[in-house]
Amino acid sequence: MATYARPEGGASLILSFKLHNKTTLIVGSGTLAASRAFAALEADSQVIILAKGGYESACEELQYRAQHNQLRIVDWDDLPGSSGPSSHADTLDNFLDSTPEISLVTVTETLSTAPRIDRVAAEQIYKACRTRRIPVNTTDIGDLSDFSFTSSHRFDHPDSGRKTALQIGVTTNGHGCRLSARLRREIVAKLPREVGAAVQNVGYLRALAKSEQDALDGSLAVPEDEAREEEEISEESSVSTPNRPVPSRSTEENAIEIRRRRIKWVAQVSEYWPISKLASMSEEELKSVLAEESHLSPNTQPNDTKDLSNGDNSLPAVQLSAQDQQAQVSSQPSLHFEHLPIPPSPKSTKRGRILLVGSGPGHPSLLTIATHTALTQHADLVLSDKLVPAAVLNLIPKHVQVRIARKFPGNAEGAQTEMMEAAVEAANRGMTVVRSHVHIFSLHPRLFLLLHPCTHNFVFNSTSGPPKQLKQGDPVVYGRAGEEVLYFRSHGFEPLVIPGVSSALAAPTFAGIPVTQRGVAESFIVCTGVGRKGKEVQLPGYERSRTLIVLMGVARIRQVVDTLLFDERDLGSGDHMAATSPNLGSDRDQGGDRNTLSQSTQQQRRREGAAYPPHTPIAIIERASMPDQRVIYSTLKDIVRALESSGEQRPPGMMVIGWAVLALSGAGDMGVLDENIDLSADSAGEEEVMGTLEKRDRERVQRWLGLGGDGSALGWKVREGIETGWDSL
């Protein structure tokens, strides 16, 4: 039986009540009652104020709201049963019977600094409400409260000043209300001023994704798999990742596929795009995000030559050949770029240049001097992939235009092709292009940069030469630099490739993992978890002295783990079921169970070499080098369950597998390979040696994860954030 986290009491179940067409009863008439009334009104609730003395005793704000028909004030003394020993109970009983629409009650007259209702009366009110299963909050009397109010804030739109849908709330669960208010203020101060506008725009995008196709296909039933996709943009979603595998986009989509794609793209935009960009997008730009129209086939090969067509305000189309110097305008909308006006290009015969530039794993301090110079001193226009973090984008001067490519699941090939075509088009106009998880372009005599979240980049600059392309990490480590070099060369541009800090090396370092370490790991291998157009790849087999680094595989972690762990002899035991979960892209989701023989054949084909022991250490590193970095440490047999139990995923993520994962933990463990030598020197047979080695390995894993001999503790641990020293760098 698997072990899961033990719940620790003392917290609250934080909820957001939907009060539309419901009534909130507030017992009290002072300023606290007015504050509660305002909060309820903003939640679209009807409000009734019940107080002795009625309107005359109410504070000025409540009187104002009553005069403007925003709420109703009822005089307690005018109600039946308001006199007598049980006046509070009788009065409220009668009132609740006559007002059945009341859904929430809050008593403010028990404020400890100036109580107007004593404990006995408060208990009578509480019991009357509980009898009718109406939740009650009694101010400053915790045992007579079913809920409490958080210290909350609602964000304004920075331009209109109107309230947005974004709210945050902080609670200390009765351990320090003053501190909760202070924490709320500090949280608000640290969030971008425009965050409310970003939420408003994403809400519009979400509604658009669902409503337009509803209008076209109102009679179309929503299949079960599509309902799962819709969870990704639901506030109450249990979906742990926006990156679940999807097939490459077809050139002919049916109505269901269009809707599913739109929903997936909204989830991607919400996860990756900078808050500032989401907040500033116009209605037309929001609509363009979901546009289906594309003149480019997702399967277009890099050496194809064709017209580049963009939106009315994007880069003009050109015939992509080395001799072409003049752009030809097209009115077709771009599938991958947002539309921003571009200054007209002056007549010039000077050719641009292209730079493929590595932008590192994400932390701006890890940019090379060359990359930093290109971003901060030469760019006029930045074309950014979705994964480029805001911390890097914020380095770009304010006058430089930034555009974000829509490289969403199922659409990567088409997006890549259009970005390469756009780079050549800009270079033909005399620009320098920088591309990465950041791309930068520049019109003569200025510079344009392309930024995207891969491992290479381009930059266009007419004054300093060719376009340059900026990519996250290093250009040639799964950054598609190779195909881009050949594509640009075939169009007359020899790109300059500028190395960057690869996440394959930097991310493990941030997680406290040495990819090589004497006595633990003598070599490492870097591979991808998914091939071109979503195809599976062959993973290497187990070698005790080697570290395996898997990039771009967390969304397919179940398949990766199955591939590494199981071969024919494992499948009959049923142990493989413990390491997998249908919630993370199982084969059941893709079309039924596999039989034992076919599964064995698939595993052998997808892995070259021996199966990994189930207790092999693994770390999932998410958003490496960023403030919200998270590392999940576990074993191959428990990692899927660990990931599920840790909340929503934080892409981008990568996996590090092997004994190096635990080498620097605590006091360290540097003797993994030494034991091979010690045991081999014994006279015992090979089978006995392997059995002893496995026993010692299981013991070291137990020490590393803090497991008891009975396995009663969790089979994983989680580390949040990066070292505080990075704040000063």
N, C-alpha and C positions, 0 to 999 in steps of 0.2 A: 504494500500500500504506500502510495506517495505521501510525502510530508509537505505541508504548506505552512505559510506564516501563521503564527499564533496571534490572534487578535488581542490588542491591549485596550482595555476600556478607558473611559474618560474623555472620549471625543464626542462630537455631535454629528448627526447625519444632516449635512448641509443641503438644503433643498431650495428651489425657487418656485414659489407658489404662482399658479396661473389663476388670477382673480377676476378675469373678464366675466361680466354678468353675475358676479357673486357679491355678497355684502359683507363688509367688515364692521363689527360693532366695537366702538371705543367707549369704555366707561371712564369718563373724566372730561374735563373742559379746560385744562391749563395748556401751557406751551408744549409740554411733552405730548399731550393729546393732539395738538395741532401738528406736531412733527410726524406722529404716527398716521394722522389723517392724510397728510400730504403724500407720504410714501404709498399709502393704499390707493390714493387717487391716481398716482403715476403708474400703478399696476392695473389701472382700468377697473378698479373695484368701486362699487357703490359704498358710501360711508354713512353710518349713523352714529351720532354723538349722543350718549346717554349720560346725563349729569343732573345733580340736584341744582335747582334754580334755572335750568334750561338755558335759553338764549342769553338772558341777562347776566348769568354767572360765567358765561364762556369768555375765553380770552379774545382779544381783538381779531386775531387771524381767523379763528373759527367763526366769529360773527361775520367777517367779510365773506368767507366761503359759503356760509348759509345764505347771505344776501344775494350771492351770485349763483345760487342753486347748484353748488358743487357738492354739498352734503346736507344732511338733515339733522337738526338738533332736537332731542326729545327731553322734556323735563321729567326727571325721575319722580318728583312729587305728584305729578299729574296721572301717574299710572296706577291701575288698580292694585291693591295690596301693598301700597307704599308705606303703610303704618303698621305697627305691631311688632312683636318680638322677632319674627322671622321675615321682616320686611324685605330684606335684600333677596332672600331666596324666593319668596312669593312674587315679588315684583318682577324679577327676572324670569321666573317660570312663565308667568302670564305673557310677558313681552316676547319671549322666545317662541311661545306657542302661536302668537299672532304674527310672527315674522320668521317663517320657516326658511327663508332664503339666506339667513346668516350663516356664513361658513367659517368665520374667524373672529375671535374675541380677544381684545387686549384691554387690560385694566391699568390705567395710569395713575389713579388716585391713591395708590399705595406707595408712592415715591418715598423713600426712607427719610429724606430731608424735610418733607412736609406732607405727611400722610393725612388724607381726608377720609379714608376708609380703613377700619381696623382689621386685624387678622381674622376675626370671626366672620365679619361681613365678606372678606375676600374668599374665605373658605366656602361660604354659601354660594357665592357667584361661581366659583370653580366647580363645585359639585353639580350645580344646575347645568352648566355647559357640558361637563363630562358625561352626564346622563344622556345628553343628546349627541354625544360624540363630536362636539365642536372643540377644536384645539384652542387653548387659552394661554395667553401670556400675562402674568401678574408681575408688575414692575417691582423689582428688588425682593421678590419672594420666590426663590428658585423652585421650592418643592410644590408650589401652586402654578407652575408653568410647564406647558407641554413643548414650548418652543421659545427661543429668544431671538432678538433682533441683532443682526451683525452690524458692525461699524461699516457703513457702505458708502459708495461713491458712484455717481452716474456721470459718464463722460459727455462733454459737449462736442458738437461739431465745430472745428476750429474756424470755419468760414461763416456759417450761418448763425452759430451760437445756440442752435437748437439742441435739445437733448437727443442722444443716440441710444441705441439698444444696449450698449455695453455698460454693465455694472460689475463692480467687485465688492466683496464683503469680507471682513476679517472678524474672527471671533477668538477670544481667549478662553471660552467656556467658563466664564465667571471668575477667572484668575487675574483679571486686570483690565477693566474696561478702558481706563485711560491709556494704557499701553496699546490696546487694539486700535484706538483712534490715531495714535502716533504712527503705528505701523501702516495703517491705511494711508495716511498722508505721505509717508515715505515711498510706498508702492506707487501711488499716483504720480509722485514727482519723478520717479525713475522711468515711467512709461512714456512713450512718445506722445506729444500733445495731440497728434492726429489719429491716435489709435481708435477713437470712436468712429471717425469717418471711415476708417478701414473696415470696421465691422459692418457699418451701414452698406458699404459697397459690396462686400462679400454676401451680405444678405440679399441684395438686389441680384447678384450673380446667381445665387442659389435658387431664388425664385424663378429667374429667367431660364435656368437649366431645366427646371421641371415644367414650367407653365407653357412655354412655347410648343413643346412637343405634345403636352396634354391637349392643347387646342387642335393639333393636327391629328392626334390619335386618341381622342377621348374615349373611344370604345375599346381600346386595346388593353388587354389584361396585362398587368405587370408581373412577369415571371419571378420565381423565387430568387434566382441568382441576381436579378436586377434589384430586387428589394434589398439584398445584401449590399449592393453597390450604393444604394441610397443612404444606408447607414453611415457612410463615410462623410456625409455632409449634414448629418443629424447631430444636434447638440447633445442628445442622449445616446450617442453611438457607443457601442462596445467594440468597434473595429479598432484594432491596435496599430494598423499601419495604413498610410495612404498609398503604399507602393505594392499592393498585391499584384502578382503577375497578370498581365492581360495580353491577348494576342496582338500582333502588329495590326495597325489600322488598315482596313480594306478600302479599296478605291470605290466600292459600292456598298454603302451602309444602309441597312434597313432602319425602320423607325426605332426599334428597340436598341440597336447598336448606337444610334445617334444619341439617344437619351442616356445610355450607359456611359458613353464617352464624355458627354457633357458633365455628368455627375462626377466622374473620375477627375476631370480637369478642374472642377471647382475645388475638390479636395486638394489637388496639387497646388493650385494658386494659394489656397489658405495656408498650406504648410510651408511653402518656399518663398513666395514673393515678399520683398521688403514691405514693412508696414507703411512706410512713406509712399511707396508706389501704389499700393492698394488704396490708400486714402486719397490720392490725387487724381485717380483715373476718372475721366468723363464718362457719361452714359454711353457714348459711341465706342469708347475704348473698352468698356466693360462688355458690350455686345460683341465686339470683335474677338474677345477671348474665346467665345464659344462658337465662332463662325465655322460652319462645316465646309464652306467652299474652299477648294484648293485645286490649283492647276497643276500641282506637283504630285507625282505618284510617290507614295511612301517607299516604293521599291526602286526609285531612280538611283542609278549607280553614279559614283563620283565622277567618272569620266564622260558622263553625258553632257552634251552642249545644247542648251535651250534658252529661251527667253526667261529672264527673271521678272516676275510680275509681283507687284506689291500693291498695298492700299494706296488710296489717293494721296496720303500724306507721308508715305514711306519712301524708301529709296526707289527711284525710277527704274524701270526695267531696261536691261541692255542685252544685246546679243553677246554671249560670253565667249569671246575669243580674244587672243592676245592683241589683235590689231584694232579691236573696237575701242573707240574713245568717246563715243557720243551715246548718252542714255536715251532710251525710248520709253515714254511714259505709258503705263498701263493702269487701267481702272480696276483691275481685279484685286480683291483684298488678299493680304498676306495671311497665310495660315499660322505662321509661327511668331510673328513680331507684332508688338503693339504699334499703333500708328502715331508718329510724332512728326511735325513739320521739319524739313531739312533745308538749310539755306541753299540757295541756288549756287551751283558750282561755276566759278569763273572759268573762262576758256583757258586751257593750259595743256601743253603737250607733255608736261612732267608726269611720269608714272609714279604711282604709289608703291608701297611696299607692305609686306605681310610678315608679322612676327608671331610665332607660336610661343607663348610665355606661360611658365608655371607660376600659379599664385599661391601655392602652399595649401595646407589642410583647412585653413579658415581664419586662424588668428592673424590679425594684420601685422603683428610683429614678425611673423615668419615669411613675409614677402621679401624677396631678394631686392637689393638696391636697384637693379635693372628694372624689375617689374614695378617697383614703387615709382621710379622716375617716369616710366611710360604712363602710369595711371594719373599721376599728379601734375605732370608738366607738359604732356603732349596731346592729350585727348580732347576732342570736341564732341564726340558721340560714343556712348558705351552701349554695346549690345551684350546683354548679360544672360547667361543661363540661369535656371531657377535656383541652383544650389549655391550661388555666390552669396556669402553671408553679408548682412547689412554693414558689419564692421569694416569690410573691404570696400563696399560700395560707398560708404560714407567718406572714404579718402578722396573720392573723385570731386573736383571742384564743382561748386554749385552751378556754374554757367554751362557745364557739360551736360548734354542730354543723355539720359539713360533709357535703354529699351531692353525688355526682357523677352527672351525667346520662350516659346511654349513647347518645350521638349517634355511632353507628358507621356505617361505609359501608353504603349501601342503606337506612338507617333514619333519615336526617336529618329527613325531613318529619314522620314520626310523633313523633320526639323533640321537635322544635320545637313541634308542636301541644300536646303534653302539658305542656311547660314554660310555655307561655302560659296554658293552663288552670289550672295550678298557681299561677301568679302572681296571676291574678284571684281564685282561691279564697282565697288567703292575704290578699289585699287586702280581700276581703269580710269577713274575720275581724278587720280592724283592724290589719293588719300593714303595715310598709313593706318593699318588695321592691327589692333591687339585683340587676341581671342583667348579665352580660358573658360573657366567657370565664370570667366569674364571675357567679353569681346569688346574691342574698341576700334572704331573707325574714325577717320578724319577727312574732311573735305579740304581740298587745296585752298589756302595754304595752311589748313589746320589739321588736327588729328582726330581720328575716330577709333574707339577701342571697342572690341567685342569681349564681353565677360560672360563666361558660363561655367557651371560647376563641374567641369571635367578636369583633365589634368593638363590642358594646354590652352593657349590663348593667341588671338591675333590682334594686331594694331595697325591701323592705316594712318599714315602721316605723309602729306605731300612735301612738307618742308624738310623732314628728316629722312624720307625715303619710303620703303615699302610698307604695306599693311601689316599689323601685328595682331596675333591672336592670343588671348589670355585664357588659360585653363587652370582649374584648381589642381593642386598637387604638382605633378611633373608632366610636361607635355607628352612624354612617350610611355607613361605608365597608364594604360587604359584611358588615354586621352584622345584617341583617334588621330594623333598627330601624323601617323604614317600615311593614312589615306588622304589627309589634307595636304601634306607635302606633295604627294603625287598629283592631286587635283590642281593645286595652285601652279605646280610646275608645268602641267599640261596646258595651262592658260597663260603661260608666259611670266610667271612670278616665282622666284626662288625664295621661299620663306626662310627667315632666320629663326632658329629654335633656341629659346632661352630656358635653361633648366629651372626647375622649381623644387621645393621641398616636398617629397612624395608623402602622401598620407600613409602609404604602406610602411614607412619607417617612422614617421613622426607620431602617428596615432598610437602605436604600441608604447612609444616612449612616454607620451602623456598618460598612458594607463599603467605605467610602472612595469612594463614588460620589455625585456631585452630580446630582440629577435634572434640574436646569437649570444651565447654565454659559455665560457669554458666550463666543462663539466656538465653542461645541460643541453646546449644546442650548438651543433657545429656548422649548420647551414640553414638557410630558409628558402622557401619557394613562394612566389606570389602568383595567384591565379584569380580568375573571375568566377563568380557563381552563375553567370548567365552569358551565353554566347550571342552572336549577332542575330538580330531579329527575335530574341527571346529563346533561342535554342539552348538545349542543355549542353554542358561541356564535360569533358572527362577530367576528373580530379585525381591527384596523385594519391598513392597508397601510403600506409603508415611506415614511417621510419622513426625510431625512437630519438635519434639525434637531430631531427629536422623540425623546424617550425613551419607551419603552413599558414599563409595569410590569404584570406578569401575576401576580395573586394566585390561589392555589388551583389551580395548573396543573401543578405538578411531577410529580404522579402520572400525568399525561397528557402528559408532555413530548414524546413522539414525535409525537402528533397535533398539538400546538401548533407544533412545529418544522416538520413537513410543511406545515401551513397557512401559515406565514409564508414558507417558502422557495419552494414550488413552484407553478407554474401549467402550462398546457398545453405550453409550449415546453420546459420543464425535464424533463418526464417521460420523453421519449425518450432522454435522455442517459445515464440510469442513475446520475447523480451523487447523486440523492436517496437511494439505498440506503446511501450512506456515512454519512448522518446519522441513520439509524434503526436500531433494534434490536428484534427480536421479544421481548426480555426485558422491555421497558418498555411493555407494553400495545399491541402492534402490532395491525394489523387482521387479521393472520393468527390471532392469538389470539381474535379476536372472530368469526371465521367465514369464513376464506378470503381469497385475494388479490383485489384490485380490478383491473379492467382499466384501461387507460390512459385511455380516454374518461371512464369513470365517476369515476375519481380526479380528473381535471382538473375535471370539473363540481363535485365536492365541494369542491375547494380554492377555486375561484372563489366558491362560495357561502359558504364559511367565512371568507373574507378580503375586506375591502373596500379595494381599492387595490392598489398595486404590490407585487410580491414583494420580499422582503428579500434583499440580497446575502448569499451564503453566508459571507463573512468578517465579517459584522456582529458586533461584540462582544456578549456576553451574560454575565450573572453569575447564578448560582443562590445565593440567600442562605437558609441554613437556620438555624432557631432564633435568629433575630436578637436581639441584645442579651444572650443568655444565655452563660454561661461556655463551653459547648461549641458556640458558633456556628461555622459553617463556610461559607466562600464559595468557589465553584468558578467561575473565570473562564475563558472560552473563546470560541469563535465558534459561530454557529448550526450550521455544518456538523459541528462536533466535539463539541458539548455533550452529546449523548446518550452518546457513547463516554466522555467525561470523567466523567459522572455514574456510569456503570457501573464505571469503573475506580477510583472513589474510595471503594468500600465501601458499606455500608448507608446508606440515606437517613436524614436526621434531620428529620422533619417537626415543625412546619410549615415550608414553604419557599415561596419566591416567586422570580420571574424579573425581572431588569432588562435591557432590550435596547436597544442604541443606542450611539452614540459617546461618551456621557457615562461609560460603564463604564470606559473607559481614560483619561479626562481627567486624573485626579489621580494616576495611577500614576507612580512614579519622579519624574523631573524635570517631568512633566506634559506634556500635549498639548492646547493651547488653540487650535490653528489649523485645526480641521476645517472650519468654515464659511468661514473666510477664504479657503481654497483655492478654494471655489466662485466667489468674487468674482474672484480673481486669474485663474483659468482662463477665466471668462466674458468678461473684458476682452480676452483674446487674440483674434486673428483666425481661429483654428482653428474648424472646424465642430463642431457639437454632438457628433457621434459621436466625434471625436478628443478633445474635452474630456472626455467621459465615460470614454473609455479611459485617459486620463492620470490622472483622478481615481481610478479603480479601482486603478490601479497604485500610486499613492501610499497609498491606503487599505490595500492588502495589505502594503505596506512598514511602515506604522505598526503594524499588527497583529503583524507579525513582531518588531518592536522590543519591543512590549508583552509578548508571550509568550516572548521570548527565542529565537525560532525562527531557525535558519540559513536561508540562501537555498534550501537543498535540502529544507527542512522536516523535517530530521532530528530535531529536538527534539520534545518533547510539544506538542500543540496546546492545552494548558490548564495552569493552575496553581491551587493550592489554598491557602487561608489559613485557619488554625485559630484559634479563640478571639477574644476582644475585647481592646481596649487595656487594659493593666494599670492605668491610671489609674481605671478604673471600680470597682476594688476598694475605693477609699476614698470612693466616692460612695453 
